[in-house]
Amino acid sequence: MKNKYNAFQILTKVYRHTLNAVPFSGASGILNYLVQGLFPAFSALIQARLFDATYSLTQGTDTLTIIILYGSLFVGSYAVANILQFISSITINAGIYERCTSYYNMKISEKTATLPLIAFEDVNILNLQNRAKDCANREILSQIYMSSTVIITKGISVISTISVLAAYNIWFVPISIFSVLPYFIVRILRGKEFYSLKKAQTKKTRRLDYLWGLFHNKQAIKEMRVMGFGEYLAQRWVETRDEVNEELWKQNIKDRKSMLFCDTLKIIGYGLSILLALFLAVNGHISIGVFGACIAAFKSMQESTKSFLIDLGTMPEKMAFANDFFEFLDLTEDQNGKRSIDGIKDCVLSNVSFAYPNSNDYALKNVSLTIHKGEKVVILGVNGSGKTTLSKMILNLYPPSQGEVRYNSILSSDIDKNSLYSYISVVPQDFVTYSLTLRENIAISDLKHLQDDALIKQALKLSGLKSLLNEVGSLGEQLGREFGGKELSGGQWQKLAIARGLFKKSELIILDEPTSALDPLIETEILQKFIEIAKNKTALIISHRIGLCKLADRIIVMKEGQICETGTHYDLMQKNGEYKRLYDTQEQWYRK
């Protein structure tokens, strides 16, 4: 993948976010590394003078006062550097790393909440989201902030120490540089390989998370226990984990071998520096004090240069991960129109086609449909016929690939969604079982009536849950075992979802397979009541069952993403087509 941002742009973003999240920790971290960068050269100069003063004292040519002065300066600078390091280690670990990790994860969550729902159907976006999370959790962005600071300060340290050594003998410079230069080359090469590996592993790591999540899902655990495939899924997880770890292990082995080669060259370089310093001292080119300082300064410079080159070499790898993070944050957010509507008079779909991301097949093909105010419309069809996708078009959750959807003659993309949704209530097929109180489970759809007991009880009655209130004791009782409340049956949870949809004072209510967990006869009873309550509403019921069709104003029959038939129950029975086939197949379910 070609990076969307260059290194300077990524650094600018990282610094801006870090200083925004932790201004004190961010600034103190930089200050500490600046001090640490100047310390080796200052230490080398003071050590050389201290050693020379000590030697001069033994020869009777210097005083103890000079030794005490240089000794105090050395100890004092060492103490200051260590105190700053101690303070900064706290601010860096707790601030720049821990708090920034939370900050970046929050940014991912905020971005996720603003993405169009269609984005979650796109595997490329899901992979990018996974890599963004990996970047945040592995503290890559905090590492970039600190590494860039280290690179600058270590660069200062290297240059200042080289200047000191070069003053003694120029040959110290090439020996020190060439003995650690391979670290830089290795880090660039291995960093690129590691990023490519992690990117290639995205699908596998997502599968790992998915399989692991199954063992924390109550419904999945129940099924795997009864059906006996728990060990199979566990083995799939182990195999995927081992495959991921094996690839990482091979990469790490390769990296360690490369670093061992670099360490060997570094040791050889240190040995050469000792021989050079010894040669210069024996031949009178440098003093004994300078000899000692040279050895200490050379080692310090090797470490600083090694750290500098390693951090510099790892930056391309980290930048690639950071690019993924910022690319995710830059994804196009859900676009909201600005026009408000005053009620829902009609909804018109004109030549609407829709294909899901990463798919060449259309889930909807050239669908045209008008839903009038007050109509009771059933959208009927077998599973996979396009019914639910059609409801998403009507709800303005997904934009059509072709064609247009209008409310009150206004293009749906131009309408403020909050304005639109204030008139719509929905009972989705995959409704949520909320581990909240009975009151909250119903009134959460219209919070301004949260304390209206009469309305809540009416919704319970209308949805066939009149006896539930007696079972749990009060509207304030907790539901669901998650927090020690009463657990409901699947049918009761579904009726509760219907009650929640009915509770909201909406003009259009959409029920997507609303009674799939209910007995067909109970389904008919509830839906008959629903039609009665919704007499002043526009109602759209999506189903593969025919229980309500006789009571509907209009039936729309879907097949392979298209409307194949439309009309009343009587009209469609006369046509002897798809509806008649479905009716004949299911008729016996509804006989009393």
CORTA-V159304 format. One record per residue. N is the residue number from 1. PHI is phi in radians with two decimals (NA if undefined). OMEGA is omega as a letter, one per 40 degrees, with the letter a starting at -180 (NA if undefined). Layout:
n;phi;omega
N;PHI;OMEGA
N;PHI;OMEGA
This chain:
n;phi;omega
1;NA;i
2;-1.36;a
3;-1.10;i
4;-1.34;a
5;-2.06;i
6;-1.51;a
7;-1.06;a
8;-1.12;i
9;-1.11;i
10;-1.15;i
11;-1.05;i
12;-1.06;i
13;-1.14;a
14;-1.10;i
15;-1.11;a
16;-1.11;a
17;-1.18;a
18;-1.15;a
19;-1.21;i
20;-1.32;a
21;-1.36;a
22;-2.40;a
23;-1.04;a
24;-1.18;a
25;-1.08;a
26;-1.10;a
27;-1.23;a
28;-1.20;i
29;-1.11;i
30;-1.13;a
31;-1.04;a
32;-1.06;a
33;-1.22;i
34;-1.12;i
35;-1.11;a
36;-1.09;a
37;-1.21;a
38;-1.48;a
39;-1.08;a
40;-1.01;a
41;-1.16;i
42;-1.07;a
43;-1.11;a
44;-1.11;i
45;-1.12;a
46;-1.15;i
47;-1.07;a
48;-1.04;i
49;-1.22;i
50;-1.15;i
51;-1.13;i
52;-1.13;i
53;-1.11;i
54;-1.13;i
55;-1.11;a
56;-1.11;i
57;-1.10;i
58;-1.18;i
59;-1.64;i
60;1.36;a
61;-1.90;i
62;-2.49;a
63;-1.96;i
64;-1.17;a
65;-1.05;a
66;-1.12;i
67;-1.11;i
68;-1.11;a
69;-1.11;a
70;-1.18;i
71;-1.12;i
72;-1.14;i
73;-1.07;a
74;-1.16;a
75;-1.13;a
76;-1.09;i
77;-1.14;i
78;-1.12;a
79;-1.15;i
80;-1.07;a
81;-1.07;a
82;-1.26;i
83;-1.13;i
84;-1.08;i
85;-1.14;i
86;-1.11;a
87;-1.13;a
88;-1.21;i
89;-1.09;i
90;-1.24;a
91;-1.16;a
92;-1.25;a
93;-1.18;a
94;-1.35;a
95;-1.64;a
96;-1.13;a
97;-1.54;a
98;-1.16;a
99;-1.18;i
100;-1.20;i
101;-1.06;i
102;-1.11;a
103;-1.08;a
104;-1.22;i
105;-1.14;i
106;-1.12;i
107;-1.06;i
108;-1.12;i
109;-1.11;i
110;-1.08;i
111;-1.16;i
112;-1.01;a
113;-1.18;a
114;-1.78;a
115;-1.27;i
116;-1.07;a
117;-1.05;a
118;-1.11;a
119;-1.08;a
120;-1.41;i
121;-1.72;a
122;-1.77;a
123;-1.10;i
124;-1.17;i
125;-1.23;i
126;-1.11;i
127;-1.15;i
128;-1.12;i
129;-1.07;i
130;-1.10;i
131;-1.21;i
132;-1.13;i
133;-1.10;i
134;-1.07;i
135;-1.06;a
136;-1.18;a
137;-1.25;i
138;-1.55;i
139;1.04;a
140;-1.08;a
141;-1.18;i
142;-1.17;i
143;-1.11;i
144;-1.09;i
145;-1.04;a
146;-1.25;a
147;-1.12;i
148;-1.13;i
149;-1.18;i
150;-1.10;a
151;-1.04;i
152;-1.15;a
153;-1.24;i
154;-1.18;i
155;-1.09;i
156;-1.08;a
157;-1.08;a
158;-1.09;a
159;-1.11;a
160;-1.18;a
161;-1.23;i
162;-1.06;i
163;-1.07;i
164;-1.14;a
165;-1.15;a
166;-1.11;i
167;-1.16;i
168;-1.48;i
169;-2.89;a
170;-1.12;a
171;-1.24;i
172;-1.10;a
173;-1.18;a
174;-1.11;i
175;-1.06;a
176;-1.18;a
177;-1.20;a
178;-1.22;i
179;-1.33;a
180;-2.10;a
181;-1.00;i
182;-1.01;i
183;-1.03;a
184;-1.13;a
185;-1.10;a
186;-1.09;a
187;-1.15;i
188;-1.13;a
189;-1.12;a
190;-1.22;i
191;-1.11;i
192;-1.09;i
193;-1.13;a
194;-1.17;i
195;-1.09;i
196;-1.06;i
197;-1.14;a
198;-1.11;i
199;-1.16;i
200;-1.16;a
201;-1.50;a
202;-0.95;a
203;-1.11;a
204;-1.17;a
205;-1.20;i
206;-1.14;i
207;-1.13;i
208;-1.01;i
209;-1.08;a
210;-1.13;a
211;-1.10;i
212;-1.12;a
213;-1.12;i
214;-1.08;a
215;-1.42;i
216;-2.09;i
217;-1.80;a
218;-1.01;a
219;-1.17;a
220;-1.14;i
221;-1.09;a
222;-1.05;a
223;-1.20;a
224;-1.20;i
225;-1.17;a
226;-1.21;a
227;-1.48;i
228;1.34;i
229;-1.93;i
230;-1.05;a
231;-1.14;i
232;-1.12;i
233;-1.13;i
234;-1.08;i
235;-1.17;i
236;-1.06;i
237;-1.12;a
238;-1.08;a
239;-1.10;i
240;-1.16;i
241;-1.04;a
242;-1.14;i
243;-1.12;i
244;-1.11;a
245;-1.15;i
246;-1.13;i
247;-1.13;i
248;-1.17;a
249;-1.10;i
250;-1.08;i
251;-1.15;i
252;-1.16;i
253;-1.07;i
254;-1.06;i
255;-1.16;a
256;-1.12;i
257;-1.10;i
258;-1.10;a
259;-1.20;i
260;-1.11;i
261;-1.08;i
262;-1.13;i
263;-1.09;i
264;-1.11;i
265;-1.11;i
266;-1.12;i
267;-1.12;i
268;-1.07;i
269;-1.09;i
270;-1.13;i
271;-1.10;i
272;-1.14;i
273;-1.16;i
274;-1.14;i
275;-1.11;i
276;-1.14;i
277;-1.10;i
278;-1.11;i
279;-1.06;a
280;-1.15;a
281;-1.22;a
282;-1.08;a
283;-1.58;i
284;1.33;i
285;-1.39;i
286;-2.36;a
287;-1.43;i
288;-1.09;i
289;-1.09;i
290;-1.16;i
291;-0.99;i
292;-1.12;i
293;-1.14;i
294;-1.07;a
295;-1.07;a
296;-1.15;a
297;-1.18;a
298;-1.13;i
299;-1.09;i
300;-1.09;a
301;-1.20;i
302;-1.05;a
303;-1.14;i
304;-1.12;a
305;-1.17;i
306;-1.04;i
307;-1.06;i
308;-1.05;a
309;-1.24;i
310;-1.13;i
311;-1.10;i
312;-1.15;a
313;-1.23;a
314;-1.47;a
315;-1.05;i
316;-1.01;i
317;-1.08;a
318;-1.14;i
319;-1.11;i
320;-1.13;i
321;-1.15;a
322;-1.12;i
323;-1.03;i
324;-1.08;a
325;-1.07;a
326;-1.27;i
327;-1.15;i
328;-1.12;i
329;-1.12;a
330;-1.64;i
331;-1.02;a
332;-1.09;a
333;-1.48;i
334;-1.02;a
335;-1.54;a
336;-1.99;i
337;-1.25;a
338;-1.96;a
339;-1.55;i
340;-1.58;i
341;-2.13;a
342;-1.95;a
343;1.48;a
344;-2.10;a
345;-1.55;i
346;-2.83;i
347;-2.29;a
348;-2.13;i
349;-1.85;a
350;-2.13;i
351;0.88;a
352;-1.45;i
353;-2.19;a
354;-2.64;i
355;-2.22;i
356;-1.26;i
357;-0.99;i
358;1.15;i
359;-2.27;i
360;-1.65;a
361;-1.67;i
362;-1.52;i
363;-1.37;i
364;-2.24;a
365;-2.30;i
366;0.91;a
367;-1.58;i
368;-2.14;a
369;-2.81;i
370;-2.17;i
371;-1.97;a
372;-1.62;i
373;-0.99;i
374;1.50;a
375;-1.25;i
376;-1.97;a
377;-2.01;i
378;-1.88;i
379;-1.77;a
380;-2.01;i
381;2.94;i
382;-1.25;i
383;-1.03;i
384;1.52;a
385;-1.44;i
386;1.89;a
387;-1.07;a
388;-1.16;i
389;-1.08;i
390;-1.08;i
391;-1.11;i
392;-1.21;i
393;-1.17;a
394;-1.12;a
395;-1.36;a
396;1.08;i
397;-1.43;i
398;-2.06;i
399;-1.39;i
400;-1.16;i
401;-1.24;i
402;-2.49;i
403;1.46;a
404;-2.63;i
405;-2.12;a
406;-2.25;i
407;-2.03;a
408;0.88;a
409;1.25;i
410;-1.76;i
411;-1.00;a
412;-1.03;a
413;-1.22;i
414;-1.60;a
415;-1.58;i
416;-1.14;a
417;-1.09;i
418;-1.10;i
419;-1.15;a
420;-1.12;a
421;-1.24;i
422;-1.17;i
423;-1.86;a
424;-2.13;i
425;-2.17;a
426;-2.47;i
427;-2.02;a
428;-1.32;i
429;-1.10;i
430;-1.70;a
431;-1.08;a
432;-1.69;i
433;-1.70;a
434;-1.49;i
435;-1.43;i
436;-2.21;i
437;-1.28;i
438;-1.02;i
439;-1.02;a
440;-1.17;a
441;-1.03;i
442;-1.70;a
443;-1.39;i
444;-1.11;i
445;-1.36;a
446;-2.64;a
447;-1.11;i
448;-1.18;i
449;-1.94;a
450;-1.01;a
451;-1.75;a
452;-1.54;a
453;-1.04;a
454;-1.08;i
455;-1.15;i
456;-1.12;i
457;-1.15;i
458;-1.12;i
459;-1.11;i
460;-1.08;a
461;-1.12;a
462;-1.13;a
463;-1.63;i
464;1.41;a
465;-2.03;a
466;-1.03;a
467;-1.35;a
468;-1.11;a
469;-1.06;i
470;-1.19;a
471;-1.16;a
472;-1.54;i
473;1.86;a
474;-2.81;i
475;-1.18;a
476;-1.53;a
477;-1.32;i
478;-1.24;i
479;-1.97;i
480;1.58;a
481;-1.26;a
482;-0.90;a
483;-2.15;i
484;1.43;i
485;-1.62;a
486;-1.38;i
487;-1.53;i
488;-1.79;i
489;-1.33;i
490;-1.04;i
491;-1.15;i
492;-1.16;i
493;-1.06;a
494;-1.20;i
495;-1.10;i
496;-1.14;i
497;-1.14;i
498;-1.15;i
499;-1.04;i
500;-1.11;i
501;-1.19;i
502;-1.27;a
503;-1.14;a
504;-1.22;i
505;-1.39;a
506;-1.93;i
507;-1.71;i
508;-2.19;i
509;-2.14;a
510;-2.03;i
511;-2.00;a
512;-1.78;a
513;0.80;a
514;-1.24;a
515;-2.20;a
516;-1.12;a
517;-1.63;a
518;-1.89;i
519;-1.09;a
520;-0.94;a
521;-1.23;i
522;-1.15;i
523;-1.00;a
524;-1.07;a
525;-1.08;a
526;-1.15;a
527;-1.24;i
528;-1.11;i
529;-1.12;a
530;-1.06;i
531;-1.08;i
532;-1.14;a
533;-1.18;a
534;-1.56;a
535;-1.08;i
536;-1.73;a
537;-1.99;i
538;-1.56;a
539;-2.12;i
540;-2.18;a
541;-2.02;a
542;-1.84;a
543;-2.76;i
544;-1.85;a
545;-1.96;a
546;-1.72;a
547;-0.90;a
548;-1.75;a
549;-1.04;a
550;-1.13;a
551;-1.58;a
552;-1.38;i
553;-1.20;a
554;-2.67;i
555;-2.04;i
556;-1.98;a
557;-1.76;a
558;-1.77;i
559;-2.67;i
560;0.94;i
561;1.41;a
562;-2.25;i
563;-1.44;a
564;-1.71;i
565;-2.63;i
566;-2.65;a
567;2.71;i
568;-1.47;i
569;-0.98;a
570;-1.11;a
571;-1.05;a
572;-1.27;i
573;-1.13;i
574;-1.20;a
575;-1.26;i
576;1.01;a
577;-1.96;a
578;-1.09;a
579;-1.11;i
580;-1.04;i
581;-1.11;i
582;-1.13;a
583;-1.13;a
584;-1.09;a
585;-1.21;a
586;-1.82;a
587;-0.96;a
588;-1.16;i
589;-1.16;a
590;-1.84;i
591;-1.46;i
592;-1.52;NA
